[in-house]
Amino acid sequence: MFRRAVISWVGLCLLLLLPACAPRAVRPVVSGGPEDVARQYLDAWARNDVAAQRRGLVDAPADFDAQHARWRQDLGVVASRFDKLELESDDGITAVMKFRGVHSLRGLGDWEVESRLRFVRDGNRWSLRWTPEVFHPGTQTGDRFGRTRTWGPRAALLDARGELLTVPGEVIRVGVMPGRVKDRAAVASVLQAQLGVDPAKVFAALNAASTQPEQFLAFIDVRPERYQQVRPVLAPVPGIFFRKKAARLTPAEGFAAHTLGRVGEVTAEALQALGPLYQAGDVVGLSGLERAQERTLAGRPSGEVRLSRRAGGSEVLHRFDGEPGRDVRTTLRMDVQAAAEAALMDVTRPAALVAVDTRTGEVLAVASRPLGEALHRALTGRYPPGSTFKVVTAEALLASGLKPDSRVDCPLEVTAGRKRFRNFESEVLGTTTLRRAFALSCNTTFIQLSVKLDPRALEDAARRFGFGVAYDVGLPSPGATFPESRDDAERGAAAMGQGRVLVTPLHMATVAAAADSGVWHAPRLLADAASGPEARLSPGTSAPLRDLMRAVVTDGTAKSAGSLAGLLGKTGTAEFGTSVPPQTHAWFIGVRGGIGFAVFVEGGGVGGRVAVPLAARFLQALDAPEDAIAPPPGRL
């Protein structure tokens, strides 16, 4: 009988799964048991479904919802997940479940917490007896969670030689106090005249602020040197005021503005793109390399999770170790960039100037105008290259066996694929040399010769100059396209850089560089980035190609720059639009002293008359002593 009683007791233990009778690791999950209730509760927590959480509680605190909301708000919790659920004890009446919570804190990262859920049994029903220790062990009613968060100093953008391109500094914010304005028209007029502020923007802001007369309405930030220039004119106008503001400055106003970019308070779009380490109010890169290299320059914020006791005192529950930002070295050269800025100083039309190292493809300077426009046309603007593309066509012709002294024809007009083409400004050279036809940019010569080539010859030459090749500059740039020609008419148009051929000013700088070095290199802006694709020109074409490009400067369409020793180049006047006569972009691509460059003026007219003088100004500024180059004024 005793034996039967022992067996019955063991059986009862197995049925009840008492901890003393069976190992915890093999305890099955019973529907409606503590494990089941815990999972339901934690799933509801992860969904932020406080009502569902509350349904599993016994004697829920009256402020349960408020405590959860405060915990989320004080810590900036954006998401929670839970795992490692484990039964720690169960005596049939009470039970304790251990679990791990991983809480994602906005702007800081994940905080891991191991805590407990305590259950009581009433009949067949298990319920959670909630206390604040669910958030963190040892937490008591009335305790309050908090956090700190700090960014370290933002690292710098450097030029190729390690010189600072960005430094901490100060700007002057120019604005208006509506209640002090006596003459709205006068305020709007002087802000437009001195700083280019749109009058409509001024009137709209003043109208919107009619109920807040002492509010400071900021319109533009200017550097201290610009402020000193405009203050004598702005300060006497009633209502205009100034405020100092910390800022990140470049060597001069407008210096590589589109490329380096700007910093400012994070926008909603940037916040979504940058991810959970960022939060509203952060100062981040908003454009250019400041945006593209944000994570490197900014590093990682540091912070703490703290618990303030109701009885007094506080403790650090967790530390987030930040990381300092790291400097980013670009391929830009301060002297070359300053020369590019000086060349475009008084250009009022949209324009671009890009310079690259002929040996590596490294971008030495890149400037876009206007400064107040977001489009970085030097890198992202795509345009027909016009006759600058004849460098590519000439390489294909040289590869086919022609020489600079080969005899060619330059009639007034030719027909290719039933389409008639004429020379620009009705030029006729008759029978001449390839060198002279190239120097004077005879369209009909290159159209006739190109349609006689193998159908793939021109496409292959374009490929050798990087057309259709994808590359990563370090900022968005679509490169150049040379679609396959469908007939002789398209091939003829493409031979002179029209039709469907499209390029960026950056890419045309690499074309000039390749003509000089014999190797096309993909451009890059970051010194530590791996070299991109490259292609070698056809054997034996580089030297005669330089011969042709020198003739452009000594005896051709760029003769106005003939005094610049060693300059090679090619002008371009690219037609666009549907007006009659068509509008034209002005181009000049050139090489000198290991620097390939492209000058582009959108809708500027004739390349030899508009782009060549800017190229000469660029090279003259590059030759001048560095302290003699004054980068142009512009907006931040």
C-alpha positions as semicolon CSV with decimal commas, in nm:
position;residue;x (nm);y (nm);z (nm)
1;M;0,000;0,000;0,000
2;F;0,282;0,234;0,083
3;R;0,437;0,157;-0,256
4;R;0,110;0,246;-0,431
5;A;0,091;0,576;-0,238
6;V;0,441;0,672;-0,347
7;I;0,364;0,600;-0,710
8;S;0,043;0,806;-0,689
9;W;0,232;1,101;-0,537
10;V;0,493;1,092;-0,812
11;G;0,217;1,084;-1,072
12;L;0,048;1,382;-0,910
13;C;0,377;1,575;-0,918
14;L;0,420;1,504;-1,286
15;L;0,070;1,623;-1,359
16;L;0,114;1,948;-1,170
17;L;0,472;2,000;-1,299
18;L;0,589;2,128;-0,962
19;P;0,945;2,264;-0,980
20;A;1,059;2,024;-0,714
21;C;0,934;1,727;-0,913
22;A;1,056;1,806;-1,269
23;P;1,339;2,005;-1,430
24;R;1,231;2,357;-1,533
25;A;1,382;2,319;-1,881
26;V;1,135;2,049;-1,985
27;R;0,825;2,212;-1,836
28;P;0,560;2,225;-2,113
29;V;0,370;2,545;-2,184
30;V;0,015;2,511;-2,055
31;S;-0,252;2,713;-2,232
32;G;-0,360;2,988;-1,998
33;G;-0,053;2,938;-1,779
34;P;0,199;3,209;-1,679
35;E;0,401;3,156;-1,996
36;D;0,094;3,201;-2,215
37;V;-0,019;3,512;-2,030
38;A;0,337;3,651;-2,040
39;R;0,359;3,606;-2,415
40;Q;0,025;3,776;-2,468
41;Y;0,132;4,065;-2,247
42;L;0,472;4,108;-2,415
43;D;0,320;4,082;-2,764
44;A;0,076;4,360;-2,670
45;W;0,365;4,566;-2,529
46;A;0,558;4,525;-2,854
47;R;0,249;4,650;-3,042
48;N;0,209;4,937;-2,797
49;D;-0,142;4,810;-2,730
50;V;-0,179;4,929;-2,370
51;A;-0,545;4,823;-2,350
52;A;-0,450;4,463;-2,432
53;Q;-0,168;4,478;-2,178
54;R;-0,409;4,594;-1,911
55;R;-0,652;4,306;-1,977
56;G;-0,398;4,056;-1,845
57;L;-0,346;4,240;-1,512
58;V;-0,494;4,192;-1,170
59;D;-0,541;4,506;-0,961
60;A;-0,399;4,724;-1,237
61;P;-0,271;5,062;-1,113
62;A;-0,510;5,344;-1,192
63;D;-0,234;5,525;-1,379
64;F;-0,108;5,218;-1,570
65;D;-0,167;5,379;-1,911
66;A;-0,003;5,703;-1,797
67;Q;0,302;5,521;-1,658
68;H;0,357;5,341;-1,988
69;A;0,310;5,659;-2,189
70;R;0,554;5,847;-1,963
71;W;0,811;5,566;-1,988
72;R;0,793;5,577;-2,368
73;Q;0,810;5,954;-2,384
74;D;1,088;6,002;-2,129
75;L;1,311;5,745;-2,295
76;G;1,211;5,813;-2,655
77;V;1,113;5,449;-2,713
78;V;1,020;5,391;-3,075
79;A;0,994;5,010;-3,068
80;S;1,030;4,716;-2,829
81;R;1,083;4,346;-2,884
82;F;1,104;4,063;-2,634
83;D;1,267;3,722;-2,614
84;K;1,438;3,474;-2,378
85;L;1,115;3,412;-2,186
86;E;1,192;3,170;-1,902
87;L;0,996;3,041;-1,601
88;E;1,199;3,127;-1,294
89;S;0,960;2,991;-1,027
90;D;0,610;2,848;-0,998
91;D;0,459;2,717;-0,673
92;G;0,113;2,669;-0,819
93;I;-0,017;2,994;-0,669
94;T;0,245;3,246;-0,778
95;A;0,493;3,241;-1,062
96;V;0,780;3,454;-1,190
97;M;0,883;3,479;-1,555
98;K;1,217;3,624;-1,666
99;F;1,238;3,793;-2,002
100;R;1,465;4,017;-2,207
101;G;1,339;4,341;-2,354
102;V;1,520;4,524;-2,631
103;H;1,398;4,882;-2,652
104;S;1,499;5,102;-2,945
105;L;1,556;5,453;-2,814
106;R;1,522;5,731;-3,069
107;G;1,861;5,879;-3,150
108;L;2,059;5,641;-2,925
109;G;2,009;5,277;-3,021
110;D;1,899;4,957;-2,850
111;W;1,878;4,922;-2,472
112;E;1,866;4,565;-2,347
113;V;1,693;4,499;-2,014
114;E;1,643;4,168;-1,834
115;S;1,344;4,191;-1,604
116;R;1,059;3,991;-1,451
117;L;0,684;3,945;-1,467
118;R;0,509;3,829;-1,148
119;F;0,187;3,626;-1,169
120;V;-0,083;3,514;-0,926
121;R;-0,335;3,239;-0,972
122;D;-0,702;3,275;-0,890
123;G;-0,870;2,941;-0,948
124;N;-0,772;2,834;-1,299
125;R;-0,677;3,182;-1,416
126;W;-0,331;3,332;-1,406
127;S;-0,295;3,711;-1,401
128;L;-0,003;3,949;-1,399
129;R;0,047;4,153;-1,083
130;W;0,213;4,454;-1,238
131;T;0,480;4,669;-1,071
132;P;0,724;4,923;-1,224
133;E;1,003;4,665;-1,202
134;V;0,861;4,535;-1,531
135;F;1,048;4,827;-1,689
136;H;1,371;4,759;-1,502
137;P;1,460;4,551;-1,191
138;G;1,438;4,748;-0,870
139;T;1,217;5,024;-1,009
140;Q;0,959;5,147;-0,760
141;T;0,638;5,345;-0,784
142;G;0,718;5,714;-0,831
143;D;1,060;5,658;-0,987
144;R;1,115;5,831;-1,321
145;F;1,321;5,731;-1,623
146;G;1,524;5,982;-1,819
147;R;1,801;6,002;-2,076
148;T;2,086;6,218;-2,195
149;R;2,220;6,246;-2,549
150;T;2,520;6,436;-2,685
151;W;2,686;6,462;-3,025
152;G;3,060;6,517;-3,039
153;P;3,214;6,786;-3,261
154;R;3,146;6,740;-3,630
155;A;3,457;6,635;-3,820
156;A;3,593;6,836;-4,112
157;L;3,597;6,807;-4,488
158;L;3,956;6,837;-4,610
159;D;4,112;6,911;-4,945
160;A;4,356;6,674;-5,115
161;R;4,648;6,823;-4,921
162;G;4,475;6,804;-4,584
163;E;4,374;7,171;-4,566
164;L;4,044;7,248;-4,394
165;L;3,750;7,307;-4,624
166;T;3,505;7,343;-4,333
167;V;3,557;7,506;-3,996
168;P;3,333;7,606;-3,704
169;G;3,247;7,973;-3,717
170;E;2,975;8,232;-3,695
171;V;2,728;8,392;-3,932
172;I;2,495;8,687;-3,899
173;R;2,126;8,617;-3,941
174;V;1,951;8,909;-4,109
175;G;1,584;8,948;-4,029
176;V;1,295;9,173;-3,940
177;M;1,084;9,254;-3,632
178;P;0,735;9,329;-3,769
179;G;0,642;9,568;-3,490
180;R;0,941;9,791;-3,567
181;V;0,884;9,816;-3,943
182;K;0,772;10,161;-4,062
183;D;0,783;10,101;-4,439
184;R;0,735;9,744;-4,562
185;A;0,824;9,832;-4,920
186;A;1,152;9,990;-4,809
187;V;1,246;9,682;-4,606
188;A;1,167;9,444;-4,891
189;S;1,350;9,661;-5,144
190;V;1,674;9,694;-4,949
191;L;1,685;9,322;-4,862
192;Q;1,642;9,237;-5,228
193;A;1,900;9,489;-5,347
194;Q;2,168;9,397;-5,091
195;L;2,111;9,026;-5,033
196;G;1,882;8,901;-5,310
197;V;1,591;8,822;-5,077
198;D;1,264;8,777;-5,267
199;P;1,028;9,067;-5,173
200;A;0,728;8,833;-5,191
201;K;0,887;8,625;-4,916
202;V;0,928;8,936;-4,700
203;F;0,567;9,051;-4,744
204;A;0,429;8,700;-4,681
205;A;0,628;8,664;-4,359
206;L;0,522;9,007;-4,234
207;N;0,157;8,933;-4,303
208;A;0,175;8,596;-4,124
209;A;0,340;8,752;-3,818
210;S;0,090;9,036;-3,773
211;T;-0,010;8,906;-3,427
212;Q;0,352;8,871;-3,308
213;P;0,508;9,214;-3,358
214;E;0,824;9,138;-3,157
215;Q;0,900;8,808;-3,329
216;F;1,234;8,799;-3,513
217;L;1,178;8,682;-3,869
218;A;1,504;8,553;-4,018
219;F;1,549;8,578;-4,395
220;I;1,912;8,504;-4,473
221;D;2,243;8,418;-4,305
222;V;2,557;8,600;-4,417
223;R;2,921;8,562;-4,325
224;P;3,086;8,830;-4,112
225;E;3,273;8,980;-4,409
226;R;2,951;9,013;-4,608
227;Y;2,772;9,154;-4,303
228;Q;3,032;9,429;-4,273
229;Q;2,964;9,524;-4,635
230;V;2,584;9,543;-4,610
231;R;2,535;9,662;-4,252
232;P;2,578;10,034;-4,327
233;V;2,290;10,011;-4,576
234;L;2,062;9,773;-4,383
235;A;2,099;9,896;-4,024
236;P;1,938;10,240;-4,076
237;V;1,617;10,085;-4,214
238;P;1,362;10,059;-3,928
239;G;1,263;9,700;-3,856
240;I;1,578;9,525;-3,981
241;F;1,774;9,345;-3,708
242;F;2,070;9,109;-3,684
243;R;2,144;8,799;-3,477
244;K;2,465;8,598;-3,443
245;K;2,450;8,225;-3,505
246;A;2,704;7,941;-3,488
247;A;2,772;7,794;-3,831
248;R;3,002;7,572;-4,031
249;L;3,204;7,783;-4,271
250;T;3,400;7,720;-4,590
251;P;3,712;7,921;-4,688
252;A;3,498;8,189;-4,854
253;E;3,135;8,255;-4,941
254;G;3,016;8,024;-5,216
255;F;3,340;7,821;-5,213
256;A;3,255;7,478;-5,363
257;A;2,908;7,542;-5,222
258;H;2,718;7,274;-5,413
259;T;2,989;7,014;-5,366
260;L;3,066;7,063;-4,998
261;G;2,700;7,125;-4,919
262;R;2,549;7,275;-4,609
263;V;2,442;7,171;-4,261
264;G;2,126;7,262;-4,075
265;E;1,844;7,124;-3,865
266;V;1,734;6,785;-3,992
267;T;1,433;6,784;-4,223
268;A;1,157;6,522;-4,218
269;E;1,289;6,374;-4,542
270;A;1,646;6,357;-4,412
271;L;1,531;6,214;-4,080
272;Q;1,364;5,924;-4,255
273;A;1,668;5,858;-4,473
274;L;1,926;5,879;-4,193
275;G;1,757;5,624;-3,970
276;P;1,699;5,570;-3,597
277;L;2,022;5,726;-3,468
278;Y;1,880;6,068;-3,555
279;Q;1,596;6,270;-3,408
280;A;1,419;6,600;-3,465
281;G;1,640;6,897;-3,381
282;D;1,969;6,731;-3,481
283;V;2,203;6,937;-3,698
284;V;2,300;6,731;-4,001
285;G;2,436;6,757;-4,352
286;L;2,153;6,863;-4,582
287;S;2,329;6,861;-4,919
288;G;2,653;6,784;-5,098
289;L;2,930;6,592;-4,924
290;E;2,799;6,708;-4,587
291;R;2,491;6,494;-4,656
292;A;2,662;6,210;-4,841
293;Q;2,926;6,170;-4,568
294;E;2,697;6,251;-4,274
295;R;2,754;5,927;-4,082
296;T;3,131;5,958;-4,111
297;L;3,149;6,329;-4,025
298;A;2,898;6,317;-3,739
299;G;3,006;5,994;-3,574
300;R;2,764;5,850;-3,321
301;P;2,598;6,026;-3,025
302;S;2,671;5,919;-2,669
303;G;2,409;5,904;-2,395
304;E;2,279;5,751;-2,076
305;V;1,959;5,593;-1,949
306;R;1,900;5,720;-1,596
307;L;1,656;5,636;-1,319
308;S;1,563;5,916;-1,080
309;R;1,439;5,787;-0,747
310;R;1,126;5,930;-0,590
311;A;1,309;5,933;-0,259
312;G;1,599;6,126;-0,411
313;G;1,912;6,049;-0,605
314;S;1,955;5,882;-0,942
315;E;2,153;5,607;-1,105
316;V;2,279;5,529;-1,454
317;L;2,114;5,216;-1,588
318;H;2,290;5,206;-1,924
319;R;2,551;5,399;-2,121
320;F;2,565;5,439;-2,495
321;D;2,922;5,487;-2,607
322;G;2,939;5,744;-2,884
323;E;3,192;5,760;-3,163
324;P;3,370;6,076;-3,276
325;G;3,326;6,191;-3,632
326;R;3,610;6,127;-3,873
327;D;3,752;6,380;-4,117
328;V;3,676;6,316;-4,484
329;R;3,954;6,398;-4,728
330;T;3,836;6,502;-5,071
331;T;4,032;6,518;-5,395
332;L;3,964;6,892;-5,428
333;R;4,263;7,123;-5,431
334;M;4,217;7,455;-5,258
335;D;4,412;7,650;-5,523
336;V;4,235;7,492;-5,820
337;Q;3,894;7,538;-5,661
338;A;3,969;7,903;-5,585
339;A;4,067;7,955;-5,949
340;A;3,740;7,797;-6,064
341;E;3,542;8,027;-5,835
342;A;3,733;8,329;-5,965
343;A;3,664;8,228;-6,327
344;L;3,287;8,225;-6,268
345;M;3,289;8,536;-6,049
346;D;3,062;8,757;-6,256
347;V;2,884;8,494;-6,468
348;T;2,512;8,561;-6,446
349;R;2,389;8,269;-6,658
350;P;2,375;7,912;-6,526
351;A;2,728;7,775;-6,561
352;A;2,974;7,512;-6,445
353;L;3,348;7,456;-6,435
354;V;3,511;7,122;-6,350
355;A;3,880;7,028;-6,334
356;V;4,027;6,679;-6,297
357;D;4,372;6,523;-6,265
358;T;4,459;6,370;-6,603
359;R;4,653;6,083;-6,441
360;T;4,390;5,966;-6,191
361;G;4,048;6,118;-6,263
362;E;4,051;6,284;-5,921
363;V;3,828;6,591;-5,919
364;L;4,038;6,898;-5,837
365;A;3,767;7,163;-5,861
366;V;3,396;7,175;-5,930
367;A;3,179;7,485;-5,934
368;S;2,817;7,542;-6,032
369;R;2,620;7,860;-6,080
370;P;2,394;8,014;-5,969
371;L;2,484;7,961;-5,605
372;G;2,128;8,013;-5,489
373;E;1,996;7,727;-5,702
374;A;1,997;7,373;-5,566
375;L;2,084;7,207;-5,900
376;H;2,449;7,101;-5,907
377;R;2,468;7,132;-6,284
378;A;2,841;7,052;-6,295
379;L;2,765;6,699;-6,174
380;T;2,401;6,634;-6,254
381;G;2,309;6,864;-6,543
382;R;2,295;6,672;-6,873
383;Y;2,340;6,854;-7,200
384;P;2,441;6,790;-7,561
385;P;2,820;6,839;-7,579
386;G;2,819;6,993;-7,925
387;S;3,152;7,006;-8,101
388;T;3,350;6,919;-7,788
389;F;3,243;6,563;-7,875
390;K;3,458;6,587;-8,190
391;V;3,747;6,487;-7,964
392;V;3,580;6,144;-7,946
393;T;3,497;6,141;-8,316
394;A;3,854;6,240;-8,402
395;E;3,990;5,952;-8,193
396;A;3,772;5,709;-8,391
397;L;3,895;5,861;-8,719
398;L;4,259;5,846;-8,609
399;A;4,210;5,484;-8,503
400;S;4,078;5,410;-8,854
401;G;4,402;5,534;-9,011
402;L;4,356;5,908;-9,070
403;K;4,636;6,150;-8,977
404;P;4,622;6,519;-8,876
405;D;4,753;6,606;-9,224
406;S;4,507;6,380;-9,410
407;R;4,312;6,564;-9,679
408;V;3,940;6,606;-9,606
409;D;3,650;6,810;-9,744
410;C;3,456;7,083;-9,561
411;P;3,158;7,185;-9,780
412;L;2,879;7,414;-9,665
413;E;2,638;7,126;-9,622
414;V;2,609;6,749;-9,650
415;T;2,328;6,494;-9,645
416;A;2,339;6,188;-9,420
417;G;2,050;5,945;-9,401
418;R;1,825;6,189;-9,591
419;K;1,894;6,462;-9,338
420;R;2,073;6,779;-9,442
421;F;2,341;6,923;-9,213
422;R;2,502;7,267;-9,245
423;N;2,807;7,424;-9,088
424;F;2,764;7,669;-8,806
425;E;2,756;8,024;-8,942
426;S;2,776;7,885;-9,301
427;E;3,149;7,821;-9,291
428;V;3,315;7,657;-9,593
429;L;3,679;7,540;-9,594
430;G;3,678;7,333;-9,912
431;T;3,953;7,071;-9,933
432;T;4,171;7,101;-9,624
433;T;4,345;6,894;-9,358
434;L;4,188;6,705;-9,071
435;R;4,386;6,934;-8,840
436;R;4,234;7,251;-8,984
437;A;3,882;7,102;-9,001
438;F;3,911;7,011;-8,634
439;A;4,062;7,347;-8,534
440;L;3,781;7,539;-8,704
441;S;3,521;7,280;-8,603
442;C;3,382;7,193;-8,947
443;N;3,064;6,993;-8,890
444;T;3,030;6,864;-9,245
445;T;3,379;6,713;-9,240
446;F;3,310;6,504;-8,933
447;I;2,963;6,401;-9,049
448;Q;3,094;6,275;-9,384
449;L;3,382;6,088;-9,227
450;S;3,182;5,935;-8,943
451;V;2,916;5,777;-9,165
452;K;3,194;5,604;-9,364
453;L;3,328;5,436;-9,050
454;D;3,225;5,092;-8,938
455;P;2,883;5,137;-8,770
456;R;3,032;5,038;-8,433
457;A;3,348;5,250;-8,457
458;L;3,202;5,568;-8,312
459;E;3,019;5,381;-8,037
460;D;3,339;5,197;-7,942
461;A;3,530;5,527;-7,930
462;A;3,264;5,678;-7,706
463;R;3,296;5,379;-7,476
464;R;3,671;5,434;-7,455
465;F;3,593;5,786;-7,329
466;G;3,357;5,656;-7,059
467;F;3,024;5,705;-7,236
468;G;2,773;5,455;-7,103
469;V;3,005;5,361;-6,816
470;A;2,864;5,374;-6,463
471;Y;3,085;5,524;-6,195
472;D;3,060;5,653;-5,839
473;V;3,193;6,006;-5,802
474;G;3,102;6,038;-5,432
475;L;2,797;6,251;-5,515
476;P;2,515;6,175;-5,759
477;S;2,628;6,210;-6,120
478;P;2,467;6,026;-6,414
479;G;2,770;6,022;-6,643
480;A;2,735;6,038;-7,021
481;T;2,520;5,853;-7,273
482;F;2,584;5,768;-7,637
483;P;2,282;5,570;-7,763
484;E;2,332;5,334;-8,053
485;S;2,266;5,515;-8,380
486;R;1,969;5,383;-8,575
487;D;2,073;5,528;-8,913
488;D;2,326;5,754;-9,082
489;A;2,132;6,068;-8,987
490;E;2,163;5,985;-8,617
491;R;2,527;5,885;-8,663
492;G;2,601;6,215;-8,833
493;A;2,431;6,415;-8,556
494;A;2,612;6,215;-8,290
495;A;2,950;6,276;-8,456
496;M;2,917;6,645;-8,376
497;G;2,775;6,595;-8,028
498;Q;2,409;6,648;-8,106
499;G;2,113;6,413;-8,139
500;R;2,072;6,192;-7,837
501;V;2,423;6,236;-7,697
502;L;2,412;6,378;-7,343
503;V;2,691;6,461;-7,099
504;T;2,759;6,632;-6,769
505;P;3,025;6,903;-6,747
506;L;3,213;6,668;-6,513
507;H;3,225;6,397;-6,775
508;M;3,353;6,631;-7,044
509;A;3,641;6,726;-6,815
510;T;3,736;6,357;-6,809
511;V;3,716;6,347;-7,190
512;A;3,967;6,630;-7,214
513;A;4,190;6,455;-6,959
514;A;4,179;6,126;-7,151
515;A;4,274;6,296;-7,477
516;D;4,591;6,417;-7,306
517;S;4,692;6,108;-7,108
518;G;4,568;5,836;-7,342
519;V;4,365;5,676;-7,062
520;W;4,012;5,763;-6,954
521;H;3,969;5,754;-6,576
522;A;3,634;5,761;-6,399
523;P;3,613;6,076;-6,185
524;R;3,608;6,062;-5,804
525;L;3,572;6,318;-5,528
526;L;3,687;6,119;-5,224
527;A;4,058;6,066;-5,173
528;D;4,018;5,732;-4,995
529;A;3,771;5,586;-5,244
530;A;3,888;5,306;-5,470
531;S;3,968;5,400;-5,828
532;G;3,679;5,353;-6,065
533;P;3,665;5,212;-6,420
534;E;3,919;5,320;-6,676
535;A;3,974;5,264;-7,047
536;R;4,271;5,304;-7,278
537;L;4,237;5,497;-7,603
538;S;4,323;5,325;-7,930
539;P;4,699;5,278;-7,972
540;G;4,873;5,567;-8,144
541;T;4,584;5,813;-8,119
542;S;4,685;6,019;-7,814
543;A;4,973;6,216;-7,971
544;P;4,786;6,316;-8,290
545;L;4,479;6,398;-8,081
546;R;4,689;6,642;-7,878
547;D;4,814;6,786;-8,207
548;L;4,456;6,852;-8,318
549;M;4,358;7,008;-7,984
550;R;4,662;7,236;-7,984
551;A;4,565;7,362;-8,328
552;V;4,227;7,471;-8,187
553;V;4,412;7,712;-7,958
554;T;4,684;7,829;-8,197
555;D;4,485;7,858;-8,520
556;G;4,123;7,774;-8,451
557;T;3,808;7,862;-8,260
558;A;3,996;7,913;-7,929
559;K;4,265;8,139;-8,076
560;S;4,177;8,409;-7,822
561;A;4,350;8,190;-7,561
562;G;4,658;8,133;-7,779
563;S;4,886;8,319;-7,538
564;L;4,839;8,048;-7,276
565;A;5,138;7,823;-7,330
566;G;5,070;7,451;-7,346
567;L;4,693;7,478;-7,362
568;L;4,507;7,215;-7,566
569;G;4,133;7,232;-7,615
570;K;3,813;7,207;-7,812
571;T;3,523;7,450;-7,832
572;G;3,161;7,352;-7,856
573;T;2,838;7,529;-7,948
574;A;2,556;7,288;-7,873
575;E;2,208;7,349;-8,011
576;F;1,903;7,280;-7,797
577;G;1,532;7,357;-7,793
578;T;1,291;7,420;-8,078
579;S;1,330;7,790;-8,144
580;V;1,451;7,918;-8,483
581;P;1,737;7,985;-8,493
582;P;1,810;7,738;-8,212
583;Q;1,952;7,843;-7,880
584;T;2,301;7,718;-7,796
585;H;2,507;7,616;-7,496
586;A;2,866;7,738;-7,485
587;W;3,141;7,481;-7,416
588;F;3,516;7,462;-7,392
589;I;3,714;7,160;-7,277
590;G;4,087;7,184;-7,231
591;V;4,406;7,041;-7,086
592;R;4,713;7,205;-6,944
593;G;4,974;7,103;-6,691
594;G;4,814;6,770;-6,601
595;I;4,470;6,926;-6,544
596;G;4,177;6,848;-6,769
597;F;3,880;7,082;-6,743
598;A;3,544;7,173;-6,887
599;V;3,371;7,511;-6,894
600;F;2,999;7,522;-6,965
601;V;2,752;7,813;-6,988
602;E;2,390;7,712;-7,023
603;G;2,226;7,898;-7,312
604;G;2,546;8,101;-7,328
605;G;2,586;8,115;-7,706
606;V;2,908;8,039;-7,892
607;G;3,174;7,838;-7,713
608;G;3,470;8,023;-7,862
609;R;3,328;8,361;-7,762
610;V;3,182;8,277;-7,420
611;A;3,343;7,967;-7,270
612;V;3,700;8,023;-7,391
613;P;3,743;8,358;-7,206
614;L;3,623;8,188;-6,885
615;A;3,873;7,908;-6,938
616;A;4,149;8,164;-6,986
617;R;4,043;8,339;-6,665
618;F;4,054;8,004;-6,484
619;L;4,407;7,928;-6,600
620;Q;4,530;8,279;-6,529
621;A;4,390;8,259;-6,177
622;L;4,557;7,922;-6,135
623;D;4,889;8,075;-6,239
624;A;4,852;8,369;-5,998
625;P;4,990;8,354;-5,642
626;E;4,740;8,180;-5,415
627;D;4,688;8,486;-5,195
628;A;4,597;8,688;-5,504
629;I;4,292;8,477;-5,580
630;A;3,980;8,617;-5,418
631;P;3,690;8,368;-5,431
632;P;3,370;8,544;-5,533
633;P;3,106;8,656;-5,286
634;G;2,789;8,453;-5,268
635;R;2,534;8,306;-5,037
636;L;2,607;8,049;-4,773
